[in-house]
């Protein structure tokens, strides 16, 4: 029989693994949408909106997506990075 301490460790490990897999799949989906198709992220929430430029910062599970809109050229660029890194370190 499995001891209660080992059972709790297995449950915690399984929960962390599921959260990690979900986060990786969300990140991959948003990265492909932003870089390949120039679409806004699907699994992030908009946190900061800059009305003077029309840009938006989206935050997901451990990563963020910047939407930079150029009103003169009518072009939108997306940059993907991690929470604690500045915009110049994007993927």
C-alpha positions as CSV (number, residue, x, y, z in Angstrom):
1,X,0.0,0.0,0.0
2,X,1.2,3.5,-0.8
3,X,2.0,5.7,2.2
4,X,-0.1,8.9,2.6
5,X,3.0,11.1,2.1
6,X,4.0,9.5,-1.2
7,X,0.4,9.7,-2.4
8,X,0.3,13.4,-1.7
9,X,3.6,13.9,-3.5
10,X,2.3,12.1,-6.6
11,X,-0.8,14.2,-6.6
12,X,1.1,17.4,-6.4
13,X,3.6,16.3,-9.1
14,X,0.7,15.4,-11.4
15,X,-1.1,18.7,-10.8
16,X,2.2,20.6,-11.5
17,X,2.8,18.6,-14.7
18,X,-0.7,19.3,-16.0
19,X,-0.3,23.0,-15.3
20,X,3.0,23.0,-17.0
21,X,1.7,21.2,-20.1
22,X,-1.3,23.5,-20.4
23,X,1.0,26.6,-20.0
24,X,3.3,25.3,-22.8
25,X,0.4,24.6,-25.1
26,X,-1.1,28.0,-24.5
27,X,2.3,29.6,-25.1
28,X,2.9,27.7,-28.3
29,X,-0.5,28.5,-29.7
30,X,-0.2,32.2,-29.0
31,X,3.4,32.3,-30.3
32,X,2.3,30.8,-33.6
33,X,-0.7,33.1,-33.9
34,X,1.4,36.2,-33.1
35,X,4.5,35.4,-35.2
36,X,3.2,33.5,-38.2
37,X,-0.3,34.9,-38.7
38,X,-0.1,38.3,-37.0
39,X,-3.2,37.6,-35.0
40,X,-3.9,38.6,-31.3
41,X,-3.3,36.0,-28.7
42,X,-6.0,33.6,-27.8
43,X,-5.1,32.6,-24.3
44,X,-4.0,35.9,-22.8
45,X,-5.9,38.7,-21.2
46,X,-5.4,42.4,-22.1
47,X,-3.9,44.1,-19.1
48,X,-2.5,47.5,-20.4
49,X,-4.0,49.6,-23.2
50,X,-2.1,52.6,-24.5
51,X,-4.7,54.9,-26.1
52,X,-2.2,57.3,-27.7
53,X,-0.7,54.6,-29.9
54,X,-3.5,51.9,-29.8
55,X,-1.1,49.3,-28.4
56,X,-2.1,46.6,-26.0
57,X,-0.1,44.4,-23.5
58,X,-1.5,40.9,-23.0
59,X,-0.5,38.5,-20.2
60,X,-0.7,34.7,-20.2
61,X,0.5,31.9,-18.0
62,X,4.2,33.0,-17.5
63,X,4.5,35.0,-20.8
64,X,3.2,38.2,-22.4
65,X,2.4,39.4,-25.8
66,X,2.8,43.1,-26.9
67,X,0.6,44.4,-29.7
68,X,2.2,47.4,-31.3
69,X,0.0,49.3,-33.7
70,X,1.4,51.8,-36.2
71,X,-1.4,54.1,-37.1
72,X,0.4,55.7,-40.0
73,X,1.2,52.5,-41.9
74,X,-1.9,50.6,-40.5
75,X,0.3,47.7,-39.5
76,X,0.2,45.7,-36.3
77,X,3.3,43.9,-34.9
78,X,3.2,41.3,-32.2
79,X,6.1,40.5,-29.8
80,X,6.2,37.6,-27.4
81,X,8.3,37.5,-24.3
82,X,8.2,36.5,-20.6
83,X,6.8,38.4,-17.7
84,X,10.0,39.6,-16.1
85,X,12.0,40.4,-19.2
86,X,11.7,43.8,-21.0
87,X,10.4,44.2,-24.5
88,X,13.8,44.1,-26.1
89,X,14.2,40.4,-25.1
90,X,11.4,39.0,-27.2
91,X,11.0,35.8,-29.1
